[in-house]
Amino acid sequence: MGSPGSERGAPSNGRPYRKKHVFQLHGVNAAEEPVLRKKLRRQDMITFFEKLPPTVISIEACGGSHHWARLLQSLGHEVRMLPPQFVKPYLKRGKNDAADAEAICEAMSRPTMRFVPVKSADQQAALMLVGLRDRLIRQRTQLANAIRGYAAEFGLVAAKGLVKIEPLLERIREDDTLPALARELFEIHTREYAQLQAQLEEVDDKLMAWHRADECSRRLARIPGVGPIGASMLVMKTPTPEAFRSARHFAAWLGLTPKDHSTAGRVRLGVITRAGDEALRSVLDP
């Protein structure tokens, strides 16, 4: 709650990967009475919050939200970031920026609400490294599947596994029965595959360097079943340990606890929720 007479704003900052030009503000005072409803252009945001006395500001966690949170914190404000799924229950009928901002403001005032820690620029750079690695792996898998499919059309097949791709490309290169156009196109695939492999090795080297430089990541890597990549991603993606009251709470955050459908005293547990970070869960999967 803000102090008496102060305002609490809630910028509605849109969906990920969409550049937002207009920000909707909704503010209430200590008595939860609306005192501010305002639209601001992107270029006017800083000027407005520079003049505003230090207050509590809530932002929905999405693309660009960590940047705005750091910026607002540098102006002396307290910023609380909300997961979008925790805001939705407070959204009234109809969806627009004003309703979203009001829902964010209402959600942040709940005493049991959980917030997203604001990431530093260095943390986001590390996560960018992990995201780049994940994208390159997907591209390599897509390309390997394409090579297998095209090669099968000419009677050239290989066993499963990435280790079989380069021998398959070598067989294709040595097959004189292939049409000239097919040989040219397979050569393009070969160069693209080699480029992806080189980029992945470069990214893996950077990730290993980050792992060796981080003490917490090195400690986590000593756990059986947790390698350097899993340990690095745990440090990068997991909030502070103090945010979890027990190991079960961490497992629930990761999406490894069963879905609960209990009612009327009858306990009914389903499959794991898979509600957490999919990439993090995949590297920890035994």
C-alpha positions in Angstrom: 0.0 0.0 0.0 1.1 3.5 -0.6 1.4 6.0 2.2 -1.6 8.3 2.7 -1.9 10.7 -0.2 0.5 8.8 -2.4 -0.4 7.1 -5.6 0.3 3.6 -6.9 0.5 3.2 -10.6 0.2 0.2 -12.8 1.5 0.5 -16.4 -0.1 -2.0 -18.7 2.8 -2.9 -21.0 1.3 -5.2 -23.6 2.2 -8.6 -24.9 5.7 -10.0 -25.5 7.4 -9.1 -28.8 5.0 -6.3 -29.6 6.4 -2.8 -29.3 4.1 -0.7 -27.1 3.7 3.0 -28.0 0.9 3.9 -25.6 1.0 3.0 -21.9 -2.1 3.0 -19.7 -1.7 4.1 -16.1 -4.1 3.3 -13.3 -3.4 4.6 -9.8 -5.1 4.4 -6.4 -4.5 6.0 -3.1 -4.1 4.3 0.3 -7.8 3.8 0.6 -7.8 1.9 -2.7 -9.7 4.8 -4.4 -8.9 5.5 -8.0 -7.0 8.8 -8.3 -5.2 8.3 -11.7 -6.3 7.2 -15.1 -4.0 8.3 -17.8 -2.5 7.4 -21.2 1.1 8.1 -21.9 3.2 7.9 -25.1 6.5 6.0 -24.8 8.5 9.2 -24.9 6.6 10.7 -22.1 6.9 7.9 -19.6 10.3 8.9 -18.1 9.3 12.5 -17.7 6.1 11.6 -15.9 7.7 9.2 -13.4 10.6 11.5 -12.8 8.2 14.1 -11.4 6.2 11.5 -9.5 7.1 11.1 -5.8 8.5 7.7 -4.9 5.6 5.2 -5.0 4.8 1.5 -5.6 4.4 0.6 -9.2 3.2 -2.7 -10.5 4.0 -4.1 -14.0 2.8 -7.2 -15.7 5.8 -9.4 -16.5 6.3 -9.6 -20.2 8.7 -8.5 -23.0 10.5 -5.3 -22.0 9.1 -5.3 -18.4 12.5 -5.9 -16.7 14.0 -2.9 -18.6 11.1 -0.7 -17.4 11.4 -2.1 -13.9 15.1 -1.2 -13.7 14.4 2.2 -15.1 11.7 3.0 -12.6 13.7 1.7 -9.7 16.5 4.0 -10.7 14.0 6.9 -10.3 13.4 5.9 -6.7 10.2 3.9 -7.2 9.4 0.4 -5.8 8.5 -1.9 -8.6 6.6 -5.1 -8.3 6.2 -7.4 -11.3 3.2 -9.7 -11.6 2.9 -13.0 -13.6 0.2 -12.5 -16.3 -1.7 -15.6 -15.1 -2.1 -14.0 -11.6 -3.5 -10.8 -13.1 -6.2 -12.4 -15.3 -8.6 -13.4 -12.5 -8.9 -9.7 -11.6 -9.8 -8.6 -15.2 -13.4 -7.5 -15.5 -15.5 -8.1 -18.5 -14.0 -6.8 -21.7 -10.3 -6.4 -22.5 -8.6 -3.1 -23.1 -5.5 -1.3 -21.8 -7.5 0.6 -19.1 -9.1 -2.7 -17.8 -5.7 -4.4 -17.8 -4.1 -1.6 -15.8 -6.9 -1.7 -13.3 -6.6 -5.5 -12.9 -2.8 -5.2 -12.4 -3.4 -2.5 -9.7 -6.0 -4.7 -8.0 -3.9 -7.9 -8.1 -0.8 -6.3 -6.6 -2.7 -5.3 -3.5 -3.6 -8.8 -2.5 -1.7 -9.9 0.6 -0.9 -13.4 -0.7 0.2 -12.2 -4.2 3.6 -13.5 -5.5 5.8 -11.3 -7.6 8.5 -11.8 -10.2 12.0 -10.7 -9.1 13.4 -7.9 -11.4 16.4 -9.2 -13.4 19.5 -7.2 -13.8 21.0 -6.5 -17.3 23.7 -9.1 -16.7 21.1 -11.7 -15.8 19.2 -10.9 -19.0 22.4 -11.2 -21.0 23.0 -14.6 -19.6 19.5 -15.7 -20.4 20.0 -14.4 -23.9 22.9 -16.8 -24.2 20.7 -19.7 -23.2 18.0 -18.6 -25.6 20.5 -18.4 -28.5 21.7 -21.9 -27.7 18.2 -23.2 -27.6 17.3 -21.6 -31.0 20.5 -23.0 -32.6 19.7 -26.5 -31.4 16.2 -26.3 -32.8 17.6 -25.1 -36.1 20.1 -27.9 -36.2 17.4 -30.5 -35.5 15.2 -29.0 -38.2 18.0 -29.0 -40.7 19.0 -32.6 -39.8 15.4 -33.8 -40.3 15.3 -32.0 -43.7 18.6 -33.6 -44.8 17.3 -37.1 -43.8 14.0 -36.5 -45.6 15.6 -35.3 -48.9 18.2 -38.0 -48.8 15.6 -40.7 -48.3 14.0 -39.5 -51.6 17.1 -40.7 -53.3 17.4 -44.0 -51.4 20.0 -42.8 -48.9 19.0 -43.5 -45.3 20.8 -43.3 -42.0 20.2 -44.4 -38.5 18.8 -42.0 -35.9 21.1 -39.6 -34.1 23.0 -36.4 -34.9 26.2 -38.4 -35.1 24.8 -40.1 -38.3 24.3 -36.8 -40.2 27.8 -36.1 -41.2 28.5 -39.6 -42.5 25.2 -39.3 -44.4 26.4 -36.1 -46.0 29.7 -37.7 -46.9 27.8 -40.6 -48.6 25.7 -38.0 -50.5 28.8 -36.2 -51.6 30.4 -39.4 -53.0 27.2 -40.6 -54.8 27.6 -39.9 -58.5 24.1 -41.0 -59.4 22.5 -38.0 -57.8 21.3 -35.2 -60.2 23.5 -32.2 -60.4 20.9 -29.9 -58.9 20.4 -32.3 -55.9 24.2 -32.4 -55.3 24.3 -28.6 -55.3 21.4 -28.3 -52.9 22.9 -30.9 -50.6 26.1 -29.0 -50.6 24.2 -25.9 -49.4 22.7 -28.0 -46.6 26.2 -29.3 -45.7 27.6 -25.8 -45.4 24.6 -24.7 -43.3 25.0 -27.7 -41.0 28.7 -27.0 -40.5 28.0 -23.3 -39.7 25.3 -24.3 -37.1 27.7 -26.7 -35.5 30.4 -24.1 -35.3 28.0 -21.5 -33.8 26.8 -24.0 -31.2 30.4 -24.8 -30.2 31.1 -21.1 -29.8 27.9 -20.6 -27.7 28.7 -23.7 -25.6 32.2 -22.3 -24.9 30.7 -19.0 -23.7 28.2 -20.9 -21.5 31.0 -23.0 -20.0 33.0 -19.9 -19.3 30.0 -18.4 -17.5 29.6 -21.6 -15.5 33.2 -21.6 -14.4 33.0 -18.0 -13.3 29.9 -18.5 -11.2 30.5 -20.1 -7.8 26.9 -21.2 -7.3 26.8 -22.8 -10.7 29.9 -24.8 -9.9 28.4 -26.0 -6.6 25.2 -27.1 -8.3 27.2 -29.1 -11.0 28.4 -31.4 -8.2 24.9 -32.7 -7.7 24.5 -36.1 -9.4 22.6 -35.7 -12.6 23.1 -31.9 -12.9 25.7 -31.0 -15.5 27.3 -27.6 -16.2 24.5 -26.6 -18.6 21.8 -27.6 -16.1 23.6 -25.8 -13.3 24.0 -22.7 -15.3 20.4 -22.6 -16.3 19.3 -23.2 -12.7 21.3 -20.1 -11.6 20.1 -18.0 -14.5 16.4 -18.8 -14.4 15.6 -19.5 -10.7 14.6 -16.7 -8.4 16.4 -16.2 -5.1 16.2 -19.4 -2.9 14.5 -17.3 -0.2 11.4 -17.1 -2.5 10.7 -20.8 -1.9 9.6 -22.1 1.6 10.6 -25.7 0.8 11.9 -28.0 -1.9 8.3 -28.9 -2.8 7.5 -25.2 -3.5 10.5 -25.1 -5.8 9.3 -28.3 -7.5 5.8 -26.8 -7.9 7.4 -23.6 -9.5 9.3 -25.9 -11.9 6.2 -27.8 -12.8 7.2 -31.2 -11.4 4.3 -31.6 -8.9 1.0 -33.3 -9.7 -2.0 -31.3 -10.7 -4.5 -31.0 -7.9 -8.2 -31.6 -8.5 -9.2 -32.2 -4.9 -12.7 -31.2 -3.6 -15.0 -32.0 -0.7 -12.3 -33.7 1.2 -11.5 -36.1 -1.7 -7.9 -35.9 -2.9 -7.4 -36.3 -6.7 -4.0 -35.8 -8.1 -3.3 -35.8 -11.8 -0.2 -35.6 -14.0 2.6 -33.1 -13.4 1.5 -29.6 -14.1 4.4 -28.7 -16.5 3.7 -25.1 -15.4 7.3 -24.1 -15.0 10.1 -23.3 -17.4 10.2 -26.0 -20.1 13.8 -25.5 -21.1 15.0 -25.7 -17.5 12.8 -28.8 -16.8 14.2 -30.5 -19.9 17.8 -30.2 -18.8 17.0 -31.6 -15.3 14.9 -34.5 -16.7 16.7 -37.7 -15.7 
